[in-house]
């Protein structure tokens, strides 16, 4: 199980959703603006954060709970990725690129 360091040390409910979303954006050395994303392997054991039999959290609650510190010490959106599918896609992409060269 991964441990995620939350991006906001204070009470996140005091921070507006706009401030939370703005904290995800960065500018790279070429001046491009984008969103920091922390990739985490997904698991078949992951359960939906919303379900009919659970208290339905707001979108703001879900975003607040998903913003963590990434490997660059920046606020990032936690993103789960099917690593096996990602590896297959990368291998296919690399083979396609090599064939075209």
N, C-alpha and C positions, 0 to 999 in steps of 0.2 A: 504494500500500500504506500502510495506517495504521500509526502507531507508537503503541503503548500503553505508558504508564508503569505499571509494576507498583505495586500498592498496598503491598506489603510489602517494604521495603528490605533486611530481614534474610533469612536462610535460611528460606523459607516452610515447609520441612519441620519446623521447630521449633515452628510454630504449629499448634494443634489445629484440626481441621475445625470444631468448635463456635465457636472464637474467630474463624475466618475468616467463617463465616456470620453471626455476631453483628455483625461489622464492617460488614455491608451494610445493616443496619437504621438508619433515622433517624426522628426525630420532627419533624413540621412545626409551624408556628406555631399551628395549631389543635389540636395534641396528637395528631394522627393518626400512627400508626406504619406505615412502609412500607419498601420496599427500594429503594435507589438502583440505577438501571439506566442503563448507557451504551449508547445506540443506535448501531449501526454498520451501514452498508449491507451487505447480503449479496451474494455473488457466486457465479455458477455455478462458479467456480474453487475455491470453498471445499471442502475435502475433509473427510470424517468424521474425528473425532479418535480413533475406535476403528474398527478393521477387522480382519478375520480374519488378514490377513498381517502385521499390525503387533503389536508388544508392546502388550498391553492395559493402558492406564493405569487406576489406581484412580479411583473417584469423587472421592476427596480430591485426587488429582493434577489432575484436570480442573477442580475448583472453584478450587484454588490458581492454576492457569494462567489462569483466566477473570476473576479479580478485579483490577481496574485502578483508576486514579485518574480520576474523571470531571471534567466542566467546572467543578464546584463544589469541586474538591479533596477529594472524599470517596471512600472505597472504593466501587466499584460493580461490578456483575456485567455483563460484556461481553455484549451481546445483539445478534445479527445480525438485520436486518430487511430484507425485500424492499421496497425503497423505492418501486418502481413500484406494487406492490400497495397499499402504505400510502397513496400519493398518490391512487390510485383510490378507496380506501375513504374518505379524508377528503373528496374531492370529492363522492362520493355522499352522504355524511353531511351535508355542508353544504347540498347541493341539497335533500335531504329535509327538513332543518330549515327552510330558507327557504320551501319549499312549505307547510309546516304553519303558518307564521306568518301 
